[in-house]
C-alpha cells in the first residue's frame, strides 16, 4: 500500500468514526436493572469501536432522592451531556421526560438523537402516584422527543407498537430486547454466599410491582415445598417487609444488596430464579423484559415468571421455565414445588434458557443491534437524509 493510499484510508476511517454521547438522567442504582443495562451498552459500544461517553449519575442503594435533588441532577447531567454532544456525532438517550431540554438543543444543533424506551411515559405517574395533570405534562414532553427522534429503540414488541401509535411512523422504531452477560451469569458462576439449604432466588429492586408481597406470602402457603428457602437480594421500598419476614420466618433470607458477581453465583446454585412481576396499574401494558429474566436464563436455571406480555411469551417459546398468573400466591408456591419434584425437567428448562442466551440474548448481540441503528442514523444524517 502506498503512502497516499494509506492516507486516504485513514481519512475515510476518520470520516466514518462514530462518536456517541449516552445520556441517562434517571439516577442509576448498582444492583438494579437500569444500572446494568446502561453500563453494559455504553461499555459494549466503546469496545465495538464506537467511542461512547456515558453521562449518568450513580447513587447508593437505598439512597433517598428528593425532588430538589432530582431537579439539580437533571440540570447538571443535561449541561454535561450538551458539552459532550458538541464533540459527538449522535446522542443515545435512555428515554425520560427530563431529557426534553437536551433533545431540543440537540435538534437545534442538527445532531440526531436516538431514544431507548423501557416503558410507557404514563408508567412514571403510576410509579410515583402523580396527579393526572402532571402525568399529562410528562407525556407531552416525552412525545415531543419521540416525534423528533432519529430513531426509537424499544425493549419489547408491545412497547414498539405503543410508540408507533405515538409517532405514527414505524420506520424509525426498532425492537432490541434486553439481554444478559453470559460471561458473568453462567451455570458455573462461583461468587456469592453459599447457602446450605435448597433455595429459589429473587434479585432486583424491592418495589411493589416486583411481587415482593406475593413472594413473602407464598412462603407461608401449604404448597411451599419443605426445606426450600426464598433468598431475596436487593434494596428498595420493600426492604423493611423482607427484613421483617426474614426475622420471623425461617424460610426467608434477606441478602440485601450484593454485587453482580455474587448475584450470579447465587443464581447459578438456585433451584429457580423468580420474576413475579405484577401489573401495578397499567405498567405492564407494553410488555416487560426484566434483566433478571435473562440473567436467570444465562445461569442455566429455570425461571418462574408471571404471565405478562413478552416475558410470559418468551418463556413459553423457549420452554425455559414456568409461567404463572400475576399476584397468585398459591400458583407461585405450586410452581416452586413442581421444580423441586422434577429436577430432570428443571435442568432441561435451565439448559434451554442458557442456549437462548448463547445464541440470541447475550448482551453482545444487543450491543450490535444498537450499534447498527446508530450507524444508520449517522449515515442518513451525513448523506442529507431525515434526522
Buried (B, 14 or more C-beta within 10 A) or exposed (E): EEEEEEEEEEEEEEEEEBBBBBBBBBBBBBBBBBBBBBBBBBBBBBEBEBBBBBBBBEBEBBEEEEEEBBEEBBEEBBEBBBEBBEEBBBBBBBBBBBBBBBBBBBBEEEBBBBBBBBBBBBBBBBBEEBEEEEBBBBBEBBBBBBEBBBBBBBBBBBBBBBBBEBBEEEEBBBBBBBBBBBEBBBBEBEBBEEBEEBBBBBBBBBBBBBBBBBBBBBBEBEBBBEEBBBBBBBBBEBBEBBBEBBEEBEBBBBBBBBEBEBBBBBBBBBBBBBBBBBBBBEBBBBBBBBBBBBBBBBBBBBBBBBBBBBBBBBBBEBBBBBBBBBBBBBBBBBBBBBBBEEEEBBBBBBBBBBBBBBEEBBBBBBBBBBBEBBBBBBEBBEEEEEB
